């Protein structure tokens, strides 16, 4: 059974997808059992498989290519190979409309001074976050992504950073307590 999918990424991200001497492209091809045909002028990436292959791998390749196209480093994008890790993309136009000025303002709030807001959200949600173009992309486990999306939505809607961090910290404490209770309930 063969599989073909065309993914378009920004032309300025093609170099990151290919990597030095083609090493990133090769890593994706080997890890996902696919072949990538990349058009450097249009940003079109064709993902092809041939023969009996685990059906999840081509879809992981699509996610990895999309993640690199959304500004993630190849190392962070390859985290999508970890079981249960997924990519989620938030379109900032949902909060700002078509106003370029509003989108830039929201991006600035999400990134924060010196990147601190983004780093805080990454640390508190155990995710990776990339702000690129008109989108914010998140890599992590679904539960953690839900927290990060909630935080990004709150900040985009004008909530204060401190209150958003407070909610994330409270949730992190709650999860830690739940994990400790699981260990206490187990018969060792």
Backbone torsions as a table, in degrees:
resi	resn	phi	psi	omega
1	UNK	NA	127.4	180.0
2	UNK	-102.1	161.4	-176.5
3	UNK	-140.9	132.8	175.9
4	UNK	-136.2	135.4	177.9
5	UNK	-145.2	136.6	178.0
6	UNK	-104.9	124.9	178.4
7	UNK	-121.3	133.8	178.9
8	UNK	-106.7	128.0	176.6
9	UNK	-121.5	159.9	177.0
10	UNK	-59.4	140.2	-177.2
11	UNK	-57.7	-34.6	-178.6
12	UNK	-72.2	-6.4	177.9
13	UNK	-101.9	-3.4	-178.9
14	UNK	-61.8	-41.2	178.9
15	UNK	-59.9	-39.8	178.4
16	UNK	-66.7	-35.2	179.6
17	UNK	-69.7	-39.1	-179.8
18	UNK	-75.2	-45.6	-179.5
19	UNK	80.5	170.5	-179.8
20	UNK	-65.1	124.1	-178.3
21	UNK	57.0	23.3	177.9
22	UNK	78.4	14.5	-174.5
23	UNK	-67.2	-34.9	179.7
24	UNK	-69.4	-46.2	177.8
25	UNK	-56.4	-46.1	-179.2
26	UNK	-63.3	-42.5	179.0
27	UNK	-60.4	-43.6	179.6
28	UNK	-64.3	-44.7	-178.9
29	UNK	-60.5	-43.5	-178.9
30	UNK	-71.1	-41.8	-176.8
31	UNK	-69.6	-32.3	-173.9
32	UNK	-109.4	2.2	179.5
33	UNK	55.4	47.6	-180.0
34	UNK	-131.1	171.5	171.6
35	UNK	-120.5	133.2	178.4
36	UNK	-107.1	125.1	173.3
37	UNK	-111.5	113.4	-171.3
38	UNK	-110.5	127.0	174.0
39	UNK	-99.5	107.2	-175.3
40	UNK	-68.3	-20.0	-178.2
41	UNK	-87.0	-33.1	-178.2
42	UNK	-104.0	-17.6	-176.9
43	UNK	81.3	12.5	178.9
44	UNK	-83.6	132.2	179.3
45	UNK	-122.8	120.0	177.1
46	UNK	-98.6	125.9	-179.8
47	UNK	-106.4	120.1	-172.4
48	UNK	-127.7	138.8	170.2
49	UNK	-126.9	156.0	174.6
50	UNK	-137.4	137.6	176.4
51	UNK	86.8	179.3	-177.7
52	UNK	-73.1	113.4	-178.9
53	UNK	-133.1	148.9	174.3
54	UNK	-54.0	125.9	-172.1
55	UNK	-65.1	-19.7	-178.0
56	UNK	-75.4	-32.2	-173.2
57	UNK	-59.9	-44.8	178.2
58	UNK	-62.2	-33.4	179.9
59	UNK	-71.7	-33.2	174.0
60	UNK	-66.1	-38.3	177.6
61	UNK	-62.3	-40.8	177.4
62	UNK	-60.7	-44.9	179.8
63	UNK	-63.5	-42.3	-178.6
64	UNK	-64.7	-46.2	179.1
65	UNK	-61.6	-43.9	179.3
66	UNK	-63.0	-41.8	179.9
67	UNK	-62.1	-44.2	177.7
68	UNK	-63.6	-39.1	176.7
69	UNK	-64.5	-26.7	179.3
70	UNK	-91.6	11.6	170.7
71	UNK	104.0	-2.3	178.3
72	UNK	-73.5	149.2	172.4
73	UNK	-69.6	154.2	177.7
74	UNK	-56.2	-35.3	179.7
75	UNK	-62.7	-46.6	178.9
76	UNK	-68.1	-37.2	179.1
77	UNK	-64.6	-35.2	-179.7
78	UNK	-68.5	-14.6	174.8
79	UNK	-62.1	-18.4	178.5
80	UNK	-65.9	-14.3	175.4
81	UNK	-74.0	-18.9	177.6
82	UNK	-67.6	136.1	-179.7
83	UNK	-56.7	139.4	178.9
84	UNK	75.1	-3.5	176.7
85	UNK	-84.2	136.4	180.0
86	UNK	-136.2	167.9	177.6
87	UNK	-109.4	133.4	176.4
88	UNK	-128.8	133.8	-178.2
89	UNK	-118.4	127.1	178.0
90	UNK	-106.1	125.8	178.7
91	UNK	-88.8	117.6	-177.4
92	UNK	-68.5	-16.5	176.8
93	UNK	-65.7	-19.5	175.9
94	UNK	-65.8	-25.0	-178.8
95	UNK	-102.0	-32.6	-171.4
96	UNK	-109.6	-4.3	-173.8
97	UNK	69.3	-147.1	-177.7
98	UNK	-96.8	3.8	-177.5
99	UNK	-71.3	114.3	179.3
100	UNK	-61.8	-37.0	179.6
101	UNK	-63.8	-43.8	179.4
102	UNK	-65.1	-40.5	178.8
103	UNK	-61.7	-44.1	178.8
104	UNK	-63.5	-38.9	178.5
105	UNK	-63.2	-44.4	-179.9
106	UNK	-66.8	-41.7	177.1
107	UNK	-58.6	-42.6	178.3
108	UNK	-61.0	-40.2	178.7
109	UNK	-66.6	-39.1	-179.1
110	UNK	-70.8	-39.7	179.6
111	UNK	-72.7	-44.9	-179.1
112	UNK	78.4	171.6	-178.5
113	UNK	-67.4	120.7	-179.7
114	UNK	66.2	18.7	179.6
115	UNK	80.4	9.8	-175.0
116	UNK	-66.0	-40.0	-177.7
117	UNK	-63.1	-46.5	179.0
118	UNK	-61.7	-45.2	179.7
119	UNK	-61.8	-42.9	177.9
120	UNK	-60.5	-45.2	179.6
121	UNK	-64.3	-39.7	177.6
122	UNK	-61.5	-45.7	-178.2
123	UNK	-67.1	-39.5	-176.9
124	UNK	-77.2	-21.7	-179.5
125	UNK	-109.7	-5.1	-178.5
126	UNK	57.2	46.8	178.5
127	UNK	-128.8	174.3	169.6
128	UNK	-114.2	134.6	-176.0
129	UNK	-124.7	134.8	177.4
130	UNK	-128.7	129.5	176.6
131	UNK	-107.0	117.8	-175.8
132	UNK	-147.7	128.7	179.4
133	UNK	61.6	-125.0	-179.8
134	UNK	-103.5	19.6	-176.3
135	UNK	-129.9	158.2	168.6
136	UNK	-121.9	124.3	-178.0
137	UNK	-113.7	145.9	-175.5
138	UNK	-132.7	134.9	173.8
139	UNK	-117.4	130.6	177.8
140	UNK	169.6	-168.6	176.4
141	UNK	-79.8	151.2	-175.5
142	UNK	-52.6	-41.3	-179.4
143	UNK	-64.4	-42.6	-179.9
144	UNK	-69.2	-37.3	178.4
145	UNK	-63.3	-40.2	179.2
146	UNK	-58.9	-41.4	177.6
147	UNK	-64.9	-44.4	-178.9
148	UNK	-64.7	-41.4	178.7
149	UNK	-63.0	-41.1	178.1
150	UNK	-61.4	-43.9	179.3
151	UNK	-64.5	-44.9	179.9
152	UNK	-63.9	-41.2	178.2
153	UNK	-62.4	-43.4	179.8
154	UNK	-62.7	-47.1	-179.9
155	UNK	-65.1	-40.6	178.7
156	UNK	-63.9	-30.0	-179.3
157	UNK	-86.8	-1.4	174.7
158	UNK	106.6	2.7	177.7
159	UNK	-63.3	153.0	178.0
160	UNK	-73.4	144.2	-178.6
161	UNK	-58.4	-42.4	-177.1
162	UNK	-59.0	-42.5	-179.5
163	UNK	-69.7	-34.4	177.5
164	UNK	-66.6	-45.3	178.3
165	UNK	-62.4	-38.8	178.9
166	UNK	-58.8	-44.2	178.2
167	UNK	-64.8	-41.1	179.5
168	UNK	-65.3	-41.2	178.5
169	UNK	-65.0	-41.2	178.4
170	UNK	-62.3	-41.2	179.2
171	UNK	-66.3	-38.2	179.1
172	UNK	-64.4	-41.9	176.8
173	UNK	-62.3	-42.7	179.9
174	UNK	-60.5	-45.1	179.1
175	UNK	-64.1	-38.1	179.4
176	UNK	-64.8	-42.4	178.0
177	UNK	-63.2	-42.6	178.5
178	UNK	-61.8	-40.4	177.9
179	UNK	-65.2	-39.9	179.7
180	UNK	-65.0	-39.2	179.2
181	UNK	-65.9	-35.4	176.7
182	UNK	-61.6	-41.8	179.6
183	UNK	-67.0	-38.6	-179.3
184	UNK	-67.6	-33.1	-177.8
185	UNK	-78.3	-20.1	-179.0
186	UNK	-72.9	143.2	173.3
187	UNK	-87.9	112.7	-177.8
188	UNK	-99.4	NA	NA
